[in-house]
Amino acid sequence: MNIFETFAVFGQGVYGKLIYGKAGSISPAAVSFVLSGGTSNQFSEASIGGEKSFEIAPITLFPDILSSVRDDIVDYRCIYIQNESLAEFTSFEIFIQDKTGEGSEIELGLGGNVNDTAFLLSNDLSIPPGVNFYVSPLLVGDFNVGDYIPLWIQRTTPRNNVFESQSNNLIIGVRGLY
């Protein structure tokens, strides 16, 4: 068995979507990170569940949170991770590789099973129903050719956040055996 691992970098100060990792004979781009919000959605602010888009998730998933905000803010984004390789993965998992800035806490939650469509929220402050959020890795299990899975990202930013432009920096990783 070989290990496949790749990452997507999101946030300010990143000059391009970087995907890299230990992929062996499989291209790191064999797993893609795409928006939700419908097949034609191109905007991260509309990536709040629903069908998967054909658009790759942009560098900035979340907007900056201004320091003038007086209350804690918890907001959400939903992206899909899809297997575009010719490999079938076992023990596939999704994890936070790094939270590269200060100002916010990030947690991940699965929006259903493999090949499910995520619930469409009315706005990005609504809590996705039935989703549990964790800092620890999320085990998907088998992730076959053409499979996709909805991933919810919860960002919690405390009031009076002084790290405005760093409140949306994160690296999401995936790994599996093939």
N, C-alpha and C positions, 0 to 999 in steps of 0.2 A: 504494500500500500504506500502511496505517496501522499504528501500533505500539500494542499492548495491553500494559499493565503493571499489576500489582497485587501487594499484599503481605499477609501474615498475621503478626501480632505475637503472640509467645508469651513468657510469663514472669511473674515476680513484679512487682508494682508497676504492672501493666497493668490498667486498670479495665474492660476489655471487649475483645472480639476486634475489632481494627480492621482493616478492609480498605479500602484506598484506592489510588489510583494514577492513571496517565494511561490512560484507557480510550477516549477518543474517543466514538463513538456506542454503545459497549458498556458495560454496567454493570460496575463493578469486582467485584461479587459474582457475575459470570458464571462465574468459576472458583472452585470451593470446595475446601476442605481438610477431609477427613473421616478419621475413625479407621479403623484396621484391626481385626482381631480377631473378625470375624463381623458379620452384618447387624444384630444387636441390641446390640452392644457400646456401652457408654456411658462407659467408663473408660479413661483414657490409659494406665494401668499394664498393661492387657490389650491395648494396641495394639502387638502384637509380630508382625504379619504375619497371614496368613489373608485371608479375604474382607473386602471393604470394608464398613464400617458405614454406617448411615444418619445417624449422629451427626456433627455438625461437630466438628472437633478443638477441644478446650478450650484456654483460655489457658495452662494449665500442662500441658505435655506430660511433663515430667520432675519428679520430686520434688527438693527441696533435698538437697544433699550436706552432711552435717555435718562440721565441722572435726575431729572426733575420729576420722574414718576414717583408718586407718593405711596403707592401700594405695591405689594408683591404681585408679580405677574407670572402666571403659568399659561404657556401657550404650546400649541401642538403643530406638528407637521407629519404627514404620512408620505413615505416613499415606498417604492417596490424594489426588491432585489430580485433579479432574474438571472437564471442560468442560461447563458447563450453559448456555452461550450458544447463539446461533444462528449463530455465526461458526466458520469453519474456520481454524485457525491454522497457519502455516508457521514454520519456524525457532523453534519453541517451546522455551524453556529454563527451567530452575529454578535458582535461585541463592540464596546467603546474602546478603541485603541488609545485614544488620548483626548483629553479635554484641554485644549491648548491655550486657553485664556482664563481670565478670572471674571467674576461677575455673575455667572449663571451655573446652575447644576443641570446636568443632562441625564435622562434615563430613557431606556428603550423598552418597547413592548410590541409583541406580535399582534397584528390586527386580524388574525384568523389563522387558518391552516394553509398549507401549500395550495396555491391556485385559487384561493378565496379572494373576493373583492372586499376591501375595507369599507366600513360604514362611513357614509358621507356626513360630515359635521355641518352645522349651520354657520359656524365661524371658528376661527382658530383658538378661541378661548374656551370652547365647549370641550368637555371631557369625553374622549372616545368610549362608548359603552362596551363593557366586558373586557377591557384591556388592562392588564396589570403591568406596571412599569418597574424595571430593575436596573441596577448599575451592573450587575453580574451578567455574563454571557447568556444569550437566549439560544437554547438548543432547538434546531429545526428537525434534525434527523436526516432522512433521505431527501435529497434535492436533485432531481433528475433533469435530463436535457429538456429545455423549454419551460421548466417550472419557474414560478415566481411566488413571492410571499410579501404581504403588506407589513411594513415596519412603521410603527408610530414612534415619534421622537417627542419627548416632553421636555420643555425648557422651563426651569423655575428661576426667576430673577428677583432678588430681594429689592425692596424699595430703596431709593437713594443709591442706586447702582452707580459707582464711579468709574466702572470699566466699560463704558458704552460700546466701543468698537470691538471689545473682546468677548461680548456676551453671546456670540454666536459661533465661536470657533470650536470645531470638533473633528475627530477622525473616527470613522466607523470602519470596522474590519469584519471580514468574513473568512472562515476557514472550513475546510472539510477534507475528508480522505477520499481518494479515488484510486 
